[in-house]
Structures are given as structure tokens and as C-alpha cells.
Amino acid sequence: FQRGSACMGRLPEILDAKPETADAHVVPGTRPIEGRIEARGLTFSYAPDRLPALRDVSFVVEPGRKVAVVGRTGAGKTTLVQLLLRHYPVAKGMLFVDGRDVNEIPLAELRGAFGTVPQDLFLFSDRIRENIAFGGRNGVDDAAIARAAEISRLSADLDRFPDRLDQVIGERGVTLSGGQKQRAAIARAVVREPSILVLDDALSSVDSHTEQEIQERLREFMKGRTTLVITHRLSAVADADEILVLDEGRLVERGRHAGLSAAGGPYARLWESQKLAEELAGT
């Protein structure tokens, strides 16, 4: 009773809260979002008294291309995704999707075009099937759920569950391993059939063999879709059409894996550091 009373006292505060981002001056689009992303001098700080998380970042991602965003922890990689989804207000004239300022795109239209696997993913205390279908739009059939589970390689673990896709998992997926949680989240994003796929360190808890299997299946799924891959594993982005290297909120390098790894810059140092760490782990 005491816990319930405390919750009831907090509900009005939550329900009366106004979102930081709203559809005040938006214009609905006349056609589906294709996936072109552009940043023009993008600068953002989480608070006036904090250093900018992103500083004067400019780039263009054409529809259907796979672009990786890499850098050390705190470089601003996840902030970029948060701003694309309008989780935080961004100044006008800095961030565009299909040539439209993100501030002028209705939230439902903007976020509906994205399939996102975030670092801090959330799974519900429900069947695996329902957790995957949650990502869909206008209903999801069993075939689509099975296909998404196969692409994410979650299907490889279904025999471990007595009820397979109908297995009920605990709140936040407590009964699943870290890798299984991430694969369920990938399946949820895949079943959405998004124009823009965002993988934010989505395979950090998956072993290297399973990661390779998922990458192979995702490669086919990514065709025709804009894909942003944010990762610390540089081996996972060697095939990217372009790699953006962030450092302390600035875009310090850009290019393909071969050129960047041979240039001797920040990316090359990250690459050599990771190779050394993998060699030491293998000894």
C-alpha cells in the first residue's frame, strides 16, 4: 500500500511533464523517408555549463550507404543518434533527413523511419515473440518474426527455451544472456523494415563467431537501407562505405578502412591498439 501510494503521488508529475521535443512547427512529408542524412556544423551541449558533446560536425550520408561512426568513449557517437531521433532539442539548420530539418519532421514520421538497436536496450516481461513484434508497424505476422529471429541469429538459441518464441522472459530480459538480449533487439529493429538502421554497439556482448554470422545476414538486409554503425570493434566496420572518426566531439577523420588504417592518424592508432589487445587476449 505504501509503495502504491508513493507511485500514485508521482503519476501526476509524470503525466503533466512536457516533452523537450514536440511537434510545434512541423510539416508532414509527402513521401516516405528515403534515408539521406546530413549534418551542417552540428554543435550540441547537454547543458549550458558543459562542454559541447559535438562540435562543428559536418557530413552527408547518401541513401542506402553503410556508414560507421567510431571513436573513443565519450567522443559523441551516441549523441549523434540521440539528436537524429530528436531525443534532445537541436538548433535549426544543423541536422537534416532527406533535406528536411529534423525539427520540421513530425516525430512519428521521423522515428517511424528508424530501426534502432541502442546501447541501453529494454525488453518487456512478455514472450520473445511479442518483444520482437513490438518493433513492427501495423502488425507483424509470424513469418516476419521468424525471419527477423533468423537474421539476428536469435533462432540459434530457441532450442534452449522450452516454448521457443513463446518463451516468457523477465523484466528487461533478465532471463536472457547479454548476447541474447542484443540479438532480440536486433530482431526487433529488423522486423520494423526501416529506411534507416542504427546499430549502436549492438554486438558488444556477442562472441566473434556469432557476430560474423549476424554481420553476414545483416549485409543482405542492409541493401537499399541507410545504415549507421556505432561500434568500438573496428573489425566490424571494415566493409563500411565510409567511416567517420570522432574525437572529443569533433570529426577528425573520414574515409574507408584501408585508407584510414594506412594514414597513421587517430583511426590507425585505434586499429593498432585493438589488434594488439586481440593478440594479447589470444595468448
Disulfide bonds with the S-S distance in Angstrom:
none
